[in-house]
Amino acid sequence: MRHFVVMIVLAVFLTVAICGSSAAQQPVVVELAAEGNKEIASQYVLGVVGTKVGDRLSREQIDRDIEAIYNLGFFSYVDVRLETRPDGVKVVYVVQENPPVKEIRFEGNSIYSDEELMKEVFTVPGSIFNRVFFRHDLERIQNKYREAGYVLVRMQDVRFENGIVEVQIVEPRVGEIIIQGNTRTKTNVIRREIPIKEGDVFNATYMRHSLNKLQRLGYFEDVSVGFEPTDKPEVMNIVITVTEQRTGRIGVSMGHGSSSGWSGGLVYEDTNWQGKGHKATVGFETGDREQYWISYEEPFMDEQYYSWKVGVYKHQWEDINYVDDRGDTIFEYDEDRTGYYIGAGRKFKHDPRMNWYVTLDWHDSSVDPTWWHSEGPVDYEAVRNLLSSGKTFSVLGTVQRTNTDRYLSYPKGDVEILNIQQAMSIMGSDWDYTKYWIEGRYYTPLTFLQDMFGAELGTKDNPAILAARVRAGFSSGTLPWADQYFLGGNKDLRGYEEDQFEGSEMFLANVELRIPIQEAVGFVIFYDVGNAWGGVKWKPESYQDGVLVPPHIERDSSSFSLSDLHDAWGFGVRVKTPLGNIRLDVAEGDYETFTHFGFGELF
């Protein structure tokens, strides 16, 4: 309780100090004192008053002194008493200290425990309660909530009785989530992309990133959010309004290599087929690697909902160059492949960061050599045997752990993938082999680059990112030519011919620095490294024990080695267009510069 006794001071002043003299003649302050303080030193109390010994007594200054002492926060009562002295007046500031703190209690907090909140509180049990200090404690708690996105959380009430501080915290919660504006897209397709659920504490950061994720689906021209009050002050409804756009797009791809020449393709893709969030794709590519494909899939999955896919494809590759490590053509071959696949997967219930996927694939491949660079005799039958045509039926099992922040609109975190593929002769496959490969990806925002370059590089929701990928593959059994690991081209090892390196073992690493320049334009600096081993190897004409051995190919006996790698570096541009995200990369390999075109990020 705060007490001011200015009128009493004035009465005493008039009766004792003035004693009939002129009102202009104020008594001199000859002494200052504090009374009633036990734990708080008198020097600390008197250190904030403006009245000094030797000053004329001032009613206005006494009033300010009382205010200043009260604002120290340690006292529930502040008063003043004037005592006459022969040569003036003694000013005594009478105070009543707050009791010591016995305990601090929080009510209504669910996001943070009492222990976590107490880390923000400097007031400790046993100390004299200071309302000013505790106000700062509450501000630190408020900032903790705000920095985490809980901007609507408020300190509703603070009570201090019998040494116990009780803080009432209100954490506003989400009532109903209302989705409007969608005429084609099913409401459940939108709702499943919003991690905030009814009953959750409202988080502005999660909400902002949810809107960004909806926008990045490509279904909507605009996404906005509004709020609607309810009959409960601590509960509010969220209203999400979407403006739909066309989701069917036509994409064009191009590529160029010194030996393969130009190639291109056309793809029609609808990422929201019939408003169900399904992805339908039909496409073809021309050139030496002519191919056609049709696929239909449900990409979304969670702990209850299955993701699935089906597709058919056909390759008609003509005069494909088989090149050595230097990029020189050794022979050319044709490959025809027809196949289809079906797959399904779901997240694990005990850990939604992990999911499994099983894909059944059947294909029939025919590989035939068509040209040999040597003028000497060639055993074409032996070459055909090594290139190995036939039917393959395989089961691919994938387990993936996605440890990225699901609330963010950009990748941040790590992803680990384990793949095991088994070709099964019991199901009619001409081959019986096992392939297994692992992959790791890592993404981290580089906000320090803004300070380094002194410029705005991206935004809070689209920062510069360091992205890295590592993949290693092995196998057992004999792999047919068409089912080996292949590296080279715009999908993995840039700076080399398409599928320039092949084998039964492989290693690949990619590092990219992705720097957004504008909302729709980004710049990329990258470095790729990799190789494949255990495939087929070109053997030129030679003499062994005086006998001429004609040029031929045979199985390569080399194996996985990190000291035997090919690398490339380069830069690229990313452009967001109505047709999708276009990727243009220029890569310098060991022997040649390649320009690669594609859609989306490499990984």
Residue pairs with C-beta under 8 A, 6 or more apart in sequence:
1 76
1 77
2 70
2 76
2 77
2 78
3 77
3 78
3 79
4 63
4 66
4 78
4 79
5 79
5 80
6 59
6 62
6 63
9 59
9 62
9 80
9 82
10 59
12 82
13 27
13 57
13 59
13 82
16 82
16 84
16 89
17 26
17 27
17 57
17 82
17 84
17 89
18 25
18 27
26 56
26 57
26 58
27 56
27 57
27 84
27 88
27 89
28 54
28 55
28 56
28 57
28 87
28 88
28 89
29 51
29 52
29 53
29 54
29 55
29 56
29 57
29 88
29 89
29 90
29 91
30 53
30 85
30 87
30 88
30 89
30 90
31 53
31 85
31 90
31 91
32 46
32 49
32 51
32 52
32 53
32 90
32 91
32 93
33 42
33 46
33 90
33 91
33 92
33 93
34 42
34 45
34 46
34 92
34 93
34 95
35 81
35 92
35 93
35 94
35 95
36 77
36 94
36 95
36 96
36 97
37 45
37 75
37 95
37 97
38 97
39 74
39 97
39 100
39 128
40 72
40 74
40 75
40 95
40 97
40 128
44 72
45 69
45 72
45 93
45 95
46 93
48 65
48 68
48 69
48 71
48 72
49 65
49 68
49 69
49 93
50 61
50 64
50 65
50 68
51 57
51 58
51 61
51 62
51 65
51 91
55 61
57 82
57 89
57 91
62 80
62 91
65 80
65 93
66 78
66 79
66 80
66 93
69 75
69 78
69 93
69 95
70 78
71 132
72 130
72 132
73 130
73 131
73 132
73 133
73 134
73 135
74 95
74 97
74 98
74 128
74 129
74 130
75 95
75 96
75 97
75 98
76 96
76 97
76 98
77 94
77 95
77 96
78 93
78 94
78 95
78 96
79 93
79 94
79 95
80 91
80 92
80 93
80 94
81 91
81 92
81 94
82 89
82 90
82 91
82 92
83 89
83 90
83 92
84 90
97 128
98 128
98 129
98 130
98 131
98 160
99 128
99 129
99 162
99 163
100 125
100 126
100 127
100 128
100 129
100 163
101 123
101 124
101 125
101 126
101 127
101 128
101 129
101 163
101 165
102 125
102 162
102 163
102 164
103 125
103 163
103 164
103 165
104 118
104 121
104 123
104 125
104 164
104 165
104 167
105 114
105 164
105 165
105 166
105 167
106 114
106 117
106 167
106 169
107 166
107 167
107 168
107 169
108 156
108 168
108 169
108 170
108 171
109 117
109 169
109 171
110 171
110 201
111 145
111 148
111 150
111 153
111 171
111 201
112 144
112 145
117 141
117 144
120 137
120 140
120 141
120 144
121 134
121 137
121 140
121 141
122 133
122 136
122 137
123 129
123 130
123 133
123 134
123 137
123 165
129 160
129 163
129 165
131 160
134 158
134 165
138 155
138 158
138 167
141 155
141 167
141 169
142 153
142 154
142 155
145 151
145 153
146 153
148 203
148 205
149 203
149 204
149 205
149 206
149 207
150 171
150 201
150 202
150 203
150 204
151 204
152 172
152 202
152 204
153 169
153 170
153 171
153 172
153 201
154 169
154 170
155 167
155 168
155 169
155 170
156 168
156 169
156 170
157 166
157 167
157 168
158 165
158 166
158 167
158 168
159 165
159 166
159 168
160 166
170 234
171 201
171 234
172 201
172 202
172 234
172 235
172 236
173 199
173 200
173 201
173 202
173 234
173 235
173 236
174 196
174 197
174 198
174 199
174 200
174 201
174 202
174 235
174 236
174 237
174 238
175 198
175 228
175 230
175 232
175 235
175 236
175 237
175 238
176 198
176 237
176 238
177 191
177 194
177 196
177 197
177 198
177 237
177 238
177 240
178 228
178 237
178 238
178 239
178 240
179 187
179 190
179 191
179 240
179 242
180 239
180 240
180 241
180 242
181 241
181 242
181 243
181 244
182 190
182 242
182 244
182 275
183 244
184 244
184 272
184 275
185 219
185 220
185 242
185 244
185 272
185 275
185 277
186 275
186 276
186 277
189 219
189 272
189 275
189 276
189 277
189 300
190 214
190 240
190 242
192 300
192 302
192 305
193 210
193 213
193 214
193 217
194 210
194 214
194 240
195 206
195 210
195 406
195 407
196 202
196 203
196 206
196 207
196 210
196 238
202 236
202 238
205 407
206 407
207 225
207 238
208 461
209 407
209 408
209 409
209 461
210 407
211 223
211 224
211 225
211 240
212 409
212 461
213 409
214 220
214 223
214 240
214 242
215 222
215 223
215 409
216 409
217 271
217 272
217 277
218 245
218 247
218 271
218 272
218 580
219 242
219 244
219 245
219 247
219 271
219 272
219 277
220 242
220 243
220 244
220 245
221 243
221 244
221 245
222 242
222 243
223 240
223 241
223 242
223 243
224 240
224 241
225 238
225 239
225 240
225 241
226 238
226 239
226 241
227 236
227 237
227 238
227 239
228 236
228 237
228 238
228 239
229 236
229 237
230 236
230 237
247 270
247 271
247 272
247 273
248 268
248 269
248 270
249 268
249 269
249 270
249 271
249 578
249 579
249 580
250 266
250 267
250 268
250 579
251 266
251 267
251 268
251 269
251 283
251 579
251 580
251 599
252 264
252 265
252 266
252 267
252 579
253 264
253 265
253 267
253 285
253 597
253 598
253 599
254 262
254 263
254 264
254 597
255 262
255 263
255 264
255 489
255 490
255 498
255 595
255 596
255 597
256 262
256 263
256 594
256 595
257 497
257 498
257 594
258 327
258 497
258 592
259 321
259 323
259 327
259 329
259 497
260 287
260 288
260 289
260 320
260 321
260 497
260 498
261 287
261 288
262 287
263 285
263 286
263 287
263 288
263 289
264 285
264 286
264 287
265 283
265 284
265 285
265 286
266 283
266 284
267 281
267 282
267 283
267 284
268 281
268 282
268 283
269 279
269 280
269 281
269 282
269 283
269 580
270 279
270 280
270 281
271 277
271 279
272 278
273 279
273 280
273 296
276 298
277 298
277 299
277 300
278 296
278 297
278 298
279 295
279 296
279 297
279 298
279 299
280 295
280 296
281 293
281 294
281 295
281 296
282 293
282 294
282 295
283 292
283 293
284 290
284 291
284 292
284 293
285 291
288 317
288 318
288 319
288 320
289 315
289 317
289 320
289 498
290 315
290 316
290 317
290 318
291 313
291 314
291 315
291 316
291 317
292 313
292 314
293 311
293 312
293 313
293 314
294 311
294 312
294 313
295 309
295 310
295 311
295 312
296 309
296 310
296 311
297 307
297 308
297 309
297 310
297 311
298 306
298 307
298 308
298 309
299 307
300 307
301 307
301 345
301 346
301 347
301 355
302 346
302 347
302 352
303 346
303 347
303 348
303 349
303 352
304 346
305 346
306 344
306 345
306 346
307 344
307 345
307 346
307 355
307 357
308 342
308 343
308 344
308 345
309 341
309 342
309 343
309 344
309 359
310 340
310 341
310 342
310 343
311 340
311 341
311 342
312 339
312 340
313 337
313 338
313 339
313 340
313 363
314 336
314 337
314 338
314 339
315 335
315 336
315 337
315 338
316 336
317 334
317 335
317 336
318 334
318 370
319 332
319 333
319 334
319 370
319 371
320 332
320 333
320 334
320 335
320 499
321 329
321 332
321 497
322 329
322 330
322 331
322 332
322 333
322 538
323 329
323 330
323 497
323 500
324 330
324 538
325 501
325 566
326 590
326 591
327 496
327 497
327 500
327 590
327 591
327 592
329 373
330 372
330 373
330 538
330 553
331 369
331 370
331 371
331 372
331 373
331 383
331 553
332 369
332 370
332 371
333 367
333 368
333 369
333 370
333 387
334 366
334 367
334 368
334 370
335 365
335 366
335 367
335 368
335 481
335 482
336 365
336 366
337 363
337 364
337 365
337 366
337 482
338 363
338 364
339 361
339 362
339 363
339 364
340 361
340 362
340 363
341 359
341 360
341 361
341 362
342 359
342 360
343 357
343 358
343 359
343 360
343 396
344 357
344 358
345 355
345 356
345 357
345 358
345 398
346 355
346 356
347 354
347 355
348 354
348 355
348 356
353 401
353 402
353 403
354 399
354 400
354 401
354 402
355 399
355 400
355 402
356 397
356 398
356 399
356 400
357 397
357 398
357 400
358 395
358 396
358 397
358 398
359 395
359 396
359 398
360 393
360 394
360 395
360 396
361 392
361 393
361 394
361 395
361 396
362 391
362 392
362 393
362 394
363 391
363 392
363 482
364 390
364 391
364 392
365 389
365 390
365 391
365 392
365 480
365 481
365 482
365 483
366 389
367 384
367 387
367 388
367 389
367 481
367 482
368 384
368 387
368 389
369 380
369 383
369 384
369 387
372 378
372 551
374 540
374 541
374 550
374 551
376 541
376 550
376 551
377 550
378 550
378 551
378 552
379 550
379 552
382 552
383 552
383 553
386 481
386 536
386 553
386 554
386 555
387 481
387 536
388 431
388 480
388 481
388 482
389 480
390 430
390 431
390 480
391 428
391 429
391 430
392 423
392 429
392 430
392 431
392 480
392 482
392 483
393 423
393 424
393 427
393 428
393 429
394 421
394 422
394 423
394 424
394 429
394 483
395 421
395 422
395 424
396 419
396 420
396 421
397 419
397 420
397 421
398 417
398 418
398 419
399 417
399 418
400 415
400 416
400 417
400 418
401 415
401 416
401 417
402 413
402 415
403 413
403 414
403 415
403 416
404 411
404 412
404 413
404 414
404 415
404 443
405 412
405 413
408 461
409 461
409 462
410 443
410 445
410 461
410 462
410 463
410 465
411 443
411 465
411 467
412 443
412 444
412 445
412 465
413 442
413 443
414 440
414 441
414 442
414 443
415 439
415 440
415 441
415 442
416 438
416 439
416 440
416 441
417 438
417 439
417 440
417 441
418 436
418 438
419 435
419 436
419 437
419 438
419 439
420 434
420 435
420 436
421 434
421 435
421 436
422 433
422 434
423 429
423 431
423 432
423 433
423 434
423 477
423 483
424 432
425 431
425 432
430 480
431 477
431 478
431 479
431 480
431 483
432 477
433 475
433 476
433 477
433 478
433 479
433 483
434 475
434 476
434 477
435 473
435 474
435 475
435 479
435 483
435 485
436 473
436 474
436 475
437 471
437 472
437 473
437 474
437 485
437 506
438 471
438 472
438 473
439 469
439 470
439 471
440 469
440 470
440 471
441 467
441 468
441 469
441 603
442 466
442 467
442 468
442 469
443 465
443 466
443 467
443 468
444 465
444 466
445 463
445 464
445 465
446 463
446 464
446 465
446 466
446 513
447 463
447 464
449 457
449 464
449 515
450 456
450 457
450 464
457 463
457 464
457 515
457 516
458 464
458 515
458 516
459 516
459 519
462 516
462 519
463 516
464 513
464 514
464 515
464 516
465 513
465 514
466 511
466 512
466 513
466 514
467 510
467 511
467 512
467 513
467 514
467 601
467 603
468 509
468 510
468 511
468 512
469 508
469 509
469 510
469 602
469 603
470 508
470 509
471 506
471 507
471 508
471 509
472 506
472 507
472 508
472 560
473 485
473 505
473 506
473 507
474 504
474 505
474 560
475 485
475 504
475 505
475 534
479 504
481 502
481 536
484 502
484 503
484 504
484 532
484 535
485 502
485 503
485 504
485 505
485 506
485 532
486 499
486 501
486 502
486 532
487 493
487 496
487 499
487 500
487 501
487 502
487 506
487 508
487 530
487 531
487 532
488 496
488 497
488 498
488 499
488 500
488 501
489 496
489 497
489 498
489 499
489 500
489 596
490 498
490 583
490 585
490 596
490 597
490 598
490 602
491 598
491 602
492 508
492 510
492 528
492 530
492 602
493 500
493 501
493 508
493 528
493 529
493 530
493 566
493 568
494 526
494 528
494 568
494 570
494 585
494 587
494 589
494 594
494 596
495 528
495 567
495 568
495 569
495 570
495 587
495 588
495 589
495 590
495 592
495 593
495 594
496 566
496 568
496 589
496 590
496 592
496 594
501 530
501 531
501 532
501 535
501 566
502 532
502 535
502 536
503 532
503 533
503 534
503 535
503 556
504 533
504 534
504 535
505 532
505 533
505 534
505 559
505 560
506 530
506 531
506 532
506 533
507 530
507 531
507 560
507 562
507 565
508 528
508 529
508 530
509 528
509 529
509 530
510 526
510 527
510 528
510 602
510 603
511 526
511 527
511 528
512 524
512 525
512 526
512 602
513 524
513 525
513 526
514 522
514 523
514 524
514 574
514 601
515 522
515 523
515 524
515 525
516 522
517 523
519 576
520 575
520 576
520 577
521 573
521 574
521 575
521 576
522 573
522 574
522 575
523 571
523 572
523 573
523 574
524 571
524 572
524 573
524 574
524 585
525 570
525 571
526 569
526 570
526 571
526 572
526 585
526 587
526 602
527 567
527 568
527 569
528 567
528 568
528 569
528 587
529 565
529 566
529 567
529 568
530 565
530 566
530 567
531 564
531 565
531 566
533 556
533 558
533 559
533 560
533 561
533 564
534 555
534 556
534 557
534 558
534 559
535 555
535 556
536 553
536 554
536 555
536 556
537 553
537 554
537 555
537 556
537 558
538 551
538 553
539 549
539 551
539 552
539 553
539 554
540 551
541 548
541 549
541 550
541 551
542 548
542 549
543 549
558 564
566 589
566 590
567 589
567 590
568 587
568 588
568 589
568 590
569 587
569 588
570 585
570 586
570 587
570 588
571 585
571 586
572 583
572 584
572 585
572 586
573 583
573 584
574 581
574 582
574 583
574 584
574 601
575 581
575 582
575 584
576 582
580 599
580 600
581 599
581 600
581 601
582 597
582 598
582 599
583 596
583 597
583 598
583 599
583 600
583 601
583 602
584 595
584 596
584 597
585 595
585 596
585 598
586 593
586 594
586 595
586 596
587 593
587 594
587 595
587 596
